[in-house]
Structure formats: C-alpha cells, structure tokens
Amino acid sequence: MKSNAIDLATFTELQETAGVDFVNELVDTYFEEAPGMLAELRSAHAERAADRFRRAAHSLKSNSNTFGALTLGKLARELELGGLRDDVALLEALEAEYARVVAALKELRHG
C-alpha cells in the first residue's frame, strides 16, 4: 500500500484479533457513520455548540484509531481538546485526511 493513512501493524492486529470478516463489517460501519461525524463537527462548529463538537471529535478519534488511522485520530484529538477555535484549516485537514483513510481502507479490503 502506498498510502500511510493506515498504520498496517494496527490494522493487521485488529484483523488477527477480531477476524477479517468482522473487521470488514466494522469498516463498512465506519464508512456509514464517519461522514455523519464530520457533518456534526462542521455543524457544531458553525453553531458554536462546544459539547456536540467535542463528542463528534471524540467519536471520530476513537473510531479512526481502531483501524490504525492514526493521523486522522490525532487531528480529531486536536479538535476534541482544542474546542471551538476558529481553526477552519484544521477541520479541512481532518476532512482531507478522512478521504485518504477511506481510500486506504478500501485498498486494504480489496487489496
């Protein structure tokens, strides 16, 4: 895999522990739920809803780290801990990294 969006050791360990089929199900669920988390981050940021913002960032961080999307997890953690800063660039970086993670997970599943 050319992308470093996913830490292969973490992903492989998850597959070995939980099983490939179950991990594929988890990835499908992630693909379904993560876009909503991203939308919630944007919405909560725009509405200055700090608790919603932190919860969405926390959920995205935790779910991403599960698969080894460590850079995405780190960006989400920065948002979670940083609160409602006017740092739209960080939100944009998070969304760009999410796109890389999706591509990498698809490659790992079909690879």
DOTIMI-139057 format. One record per residue (C-alpha): residue number from 1; chain; x, y, z. Coordinates in pm, 1 decimal, padded with zeros to 6 digits, always signed. Example, Ala and Ser with C-alpha at 12.3 -4.5 7.8 and 13.67 -1.06 7.14 Angstrom:
2
rec seq=1 | mol=A | xx=+01230.0 | yy=-00450.0 | zz=+00780.0 .
rec seq=2 | mol=A | xx=+01367.0 | yy=-00106.0 | zz=+00714.0 .
% end
This chain:
111
rec seq=1 | mol=A | xx=+00000.0 | yy=+00000.0 | zz=+00000.0 .
rec seq=2 | mol=A | xx=+00138.8 | yy=+00338.1 | zz=-00098.6 .
rec seq=3 | mol=A | xx=-00058.6 | yy=+00546.8 | zz=+00149.3 .
rec seq=4 | mol=A | xx=+00046.1 | yy=+00589.2 | zz=+00509.2 .
rec seq=5 | mol=A | xx=-00308.6 | yy=+00683.8 | zz=+00611.7 .
rec seq=6 | mol=A | xx=-00342.2 | yy=+00349.0 | zz=+00794.1 .
rec seq=7 | mol=A | xx=-00087.6 | yy=+00200.7 | zz=+01032.5 .
rec seq=8 | mol=A | xx=-00059.9 | yy=-00151.7 | zz=+00894.2 .
rec seq=9 | mol=A | xx=+00051.9 | yy=-00306.2 | zz=+01223.1 .
rec seq=10 | mol=A | xx=-00260.7 | yy=-00177.1 | zz=+01398.6 .
rec seq=11 | mol=A | xx=-00488.7 | yy=-00286.8 | zz=+01114.6 .
rec seq=12 | mol=A | xx=-00330.4 | yy=-00631.3 | zz=+01091.9 .
rec seq=13 | mol=A | xx=-00351.3 | yy=-00681.4 | zz=+01467.9 .
rec seq=14 | mol=A | xx=-00720.2 | yy=-00590.3 | zz=+01458.3 .
rec seq=15 | mol=A | xx=-00777.8 | yy=-00845.0 | zz=+01181.0 .
rec seq=16 | mol=A | xx=-00588.1 | yy=-01113.2 | zz=+01371.3 .
rec seq=17 | mol=A | xx=-00775.0 | yy=-01041.6 | zz=+01693.6 .
rec seq=18 | mol=A | xx=-01127.0 | yy=-00986.4 | zz=+01561.9 .
rec seq=19 | mol=A | xx=-01116.2 | yy=-01171.8 | zz=+01231.9 .
rec seq=20 | mol=A | xx=-01108.6 | yy=-01039.2 | zz=+00877.2 .
rec seq=21 | mol=A | xx=-01483.7 | yy=-01069.5 | zz=+00819.3 .
rec seq=22 | mol=A | xx=-01568.7 | yy=-00880.8 | zz=+01137.2 .
rec seq=23 | mol=A | xx=-01315.4 | yy=-00609.0 | zz=+01056.4 .
rec seq=24 | mol=A | xx=-01474.4 | yy=-00572.7 | zz=+00713.3 .
rec seq=25 | mol=A | xx=-01809.6 | yy=-00522.1 | zz=+00886.3 .
rec seq=26 | mol=A | xx=-01651.4 | yy=-00261.7 | zz=+01114.6 .
rec seq=27 | mol=A | xx=-01505.1 | yy=-00082.0 | zz=+00813.9 .
rec seq=28 | mol=A | xx=-01849.1 | yy=-00077.5 | zz=+00648.0 .
rec seq=29 | mol=A | xx=-01998.7 | yy=+00072.3 | zz=+00963.9 .
rec seq=30 | mol=A | xx=-01719.5 | yy=+00329.5 | zz=+00976.4 .
rec seq=31 | mol=A | xx=-01790.9 | yy=+00425.5 | zz=+00615.3 .
rec seq=32 | mol=A | xx=-02157.6 | yy=+00473.7 | zz=+00709.2 .
rec seq=33 | mol=A | xx=-02106.3 | yy=+00664.9 | zz=+01034.2 .
rec seq=34 | mol=A | xx=-01794.3 | yy=+00877.3 | zz=+00985.3 .
rec seq=35 | mol=A | xx=-01948.0 | yy=+01114.9 | zz=+00728.1 .
rec seq=36 | mol=A | xx=-02216.8 | yy=+01198.1 | zz=+00985.7 .
rec seq=37 | mol=A | xx=-01948.4 | yy=+01266.6 | zz=+01244.9 .
rec seq=38 | mol=A | xx=-01774.1 | yy=+01501.7 | zz=+01002.6 .
rec seq=39 | mol=A | xx=-02103.1 | yy=+01678.3 | zz=+00929.6 .
rec seq=40 | mol=A | xx=-02170.4 | yy=+01704.3 | zz=+01302.9 .
rec seq=41 | mol=A | xx=-01827.6 | yy=+01861.8 | zz=+01356.1 .
rec seq=42 | mol=A | xx=-01899.8 | yy=+02123.2 | zz=+01089.1 .
rec seq=43 | mol=A | xx=-02249.9 | yy=+02190.3 | zz=+01218.5 .
rec seq=44 | mol=A | xx=-02146.0 | yy=+02210.7 | zz=+01583.4 .
rec seq=45 | mol=A | xx=-01857.2 | yy=+02439.4 | zz=+01490.7 .
rec seq=46 | mol=A | xx=-02086.7 | yy=+02670.9 | zz=+01296.0 .
rec seq=47 | mol=A | xx=-02341.5 | yy=+02672.6 | zz=+01578.9 .
rec seq=48 | mol=A | xx=-02070.7 | yy=+02714.4 | zz=+01845.1 .
rec seq=49 | mol=A | xx=-02203.7 | yy=+02401.5 | zz=+02021.3 .
rec seq=50 | mol=A | xx=-01894.8 | yy=+02300.2 | zz=+02218.3 .
rec seq=51 | mol=A | xx=-02029.1 | yy=+01978.1 | zz=+02372.5 .
rec seq=52 | mol=A | xx=-02154.7 | yy=+01841.8 | zz=+02040.7 .
rec seq=53 | mol=A | xx=-01827.1 | yy=+01940.4 | zz=+01878.0 .
rec seq=54 | mol=A | xx=-01618.8 | yy=+01757.4 | zz=+02141.0 .
rec seq=55 | mol=A | xx=-01838.0 | yy=+01446.4 | zz=+02126.8 .
rec seq=56 | mol=A | xx=-01817.1 | yy=+01423.9 | zz=+01748.2 .
rec seq=57 | mol=A | xx=-01440.3 | yy=+01478.1 | zz=+01752.3 .
rec seq=58 | mol=A | xx=-01400.6 | yy=+01216.8 | zz=+02027.9 .
rec seq=59 | mol=A | xx=-01608.1 | yy=+00958.0 | zz=+01840.3 .
rec seq=60 | mol=A | xx=-01420.7 | yy=+01016.3 | zz=+01517.2 .
rec seq=61 | mol=A | xx=-01087.6 | yy=+00993.7 | zz=+01701.5 .
rec seq=62 | mol=A | xx=-01174.3 | yy=+00667.6 | zz=+01872.8 .
rec seq=63 | mol=A | xx=-01321.9 | yy=+00501.8 | zz=+01566.3 .
rec seq=64 | mol=A | xx=-01032.6 | yy=+00609.5 | zz=+01345.0 .
rec seq=65 | mol=A | xx=-00765.6 | yy=+00490.8 | zz=+01586.1 .
rec seq=66 | mol=A | xx=-00930.9 | yy=+00147.3 | zz=+01595.7 .
rec seq=67 | mol=A | xx=-00829.8 | yy=+00091.3 | zz=+01232.1 .
rec seq=68 | mol=A | xx=-00487.9 | yy=+00249.6 | zz=+01261.1 .
rec seq=69 | mol=A | xx=-00590.1 | yy=+00582.8 | zz=+01106.5 .
rec seq=70 | mol=A | xx=-00351.6 | yy=+00746.7 | zz=+01349.8 .
rec seq=71 | mol=A | xx=-00305.5 | yy=+01078.6 | zz=+01171.1 .
rec seq=72 | mol=A | xx=-00681.1 | yy=+01120.5 | zz=+01144.2 .
rec seq=73 | mol=A | xx=-00713.1 | yy=+01024.4 | zz=+01509.4 .
rec seq=74 | mol=A | xx=-00450.4 | yy=+01281.9 | zz=+01602.7 .
rec seq=75 | mol=A | xx=-00629.3 | yy=+01557.7 | zz=+01409.9 .
rec seq=76 | mol=A | xx=-00961.6 | yy=+01465.2 | zz=+01571.2 .
rec seq=77 | mol=A | xx=-00792.6 | yy=+01469.3 | zz=+01913.5 .
rec seq=78 | mol=A | xx=-00661.5 | yy=+01819.2 | zz=+01846.6 .
rec seq=79 | mol=A | xx=-01015.3 | yy=+01929.8 | zz=+01768.7 .
rec seq=80 | mol=A | xx=-01155.0 | yy=+01748.6 | zz=+02071.1 .
rec seq=81 | mol=A | xx=-00908.7 | yy=+01909.8 | zz=+02309.7 .
rec seq=82 | mol=A | xx=-00891.4 | yy=+02245.1 | zz=+02135.0 .
rec seq=83 | mol=A | xx=-01262.2 | yy=+02312.2 | zz=+02138.5 .
rec seq=84 | mol=A | xx=-01426.0 | yy=+02570.8 | zz=+01920.8 .
rec seq=85 | mol=A | xx=-01122.9 | yy=+02755.1 | zz=+01794.2 .
rec seq=86 | mol=A | xx=-01164.9 | yy=+02942.9 | zz=+01472.6 .
rec seq=87 | mol=A | xx=-00931.3 | yy=+02698.3 | zz=+01303.3 .
rec seq=88 | mol=A | xx=-01123.3 | yy=+02600.7 | zz=+00991.9 .
rec seq=89 | mol=A | xx=-00794.5 | yy=+02483.4 | zz=+00838.9 .
rec seq=90 | mol=A | xx=-00777.8 | yy=+02202.8 | zz=+01095.5 .
rec seq=91 | mol=A | xx=-01129.8 | yy=+02090.0 | zz=+01003.8 .
rec seq=92 | mol=A | xx=-01031.9 | yy=+02094.7 | zz=+00637.0 .
rec seq=93 | mol=A | xx=-00715.3 | yy=+01896.6 | zz=+00710.9 .
rec seq=94 | mol=A | xx=-00924.4 | yy=+01643.0 | zz=+00900.5 .
rec seq=95 | mol=A | xx=-01164.2 | yy=+01604.6 | zz=+00607.9 .
rec seq=96 | mol=A | xx=-00875.8 | yy=+01563.6 | zz=+00362.4 .
rec seq=97 | mol=A | xx=-00716.9 | yy=+01300.5 | zz=+00586.0 .
rec seq=98 | mol=A | xx=-01051.0 | yy=+01121.8 | zz=+00613.0 .
rec seq=99 | mol=A | xx=-01060.4 | yy=+01094.3 | zz=+00232.5 .
rec seq=100 | mol=A | xx=-00711.0 | yy=+00938.1 | zz=+00241.7 .
rec seq=101 | mol=A | xx=-00823.4 | yy=+00695.5 | zz=+00513.0 .
rec seq=102 | mol=A | xx=-01128.4 | yy=+00587.3 | zz=+00312.2 .
rec seq=103 | mol=A | xx=-00911.7 | yy=+00520.5 | zz=+00006.8 .
rec seq=104 | mol=A | xx=-00658.6 | yy=+00326.8 | zz=+00214.5 .
rec seq=105 | mol=A | xx=-00923.5 | yy=+00116.4 | zz=+00388.9 .
rec seq=106 | mol=A | xx=-01084.3 | yy=+00032.7 | zz=+00054.7 .
rec seq=107 | mol=A | xx=-00746.1 | yy=-00072.7 | zz=-00077.5 .
rec seq=108 | mol=A | xx=-00678.7 | yy=-00288.6 | zz=+00227.9 .
rec seq=109 | mol=A | xx=-01017.1 | yy=-00458.3 | zz=+00198.1 .
rec seq=110 | mol=A | xx=-00978.3 | yy=-00536.7 | zz=-00170.0 .
rec seq=111 | mol=A | xx=-00603.8 | yy=-00540.2 | zz=-00186.3 .
% end
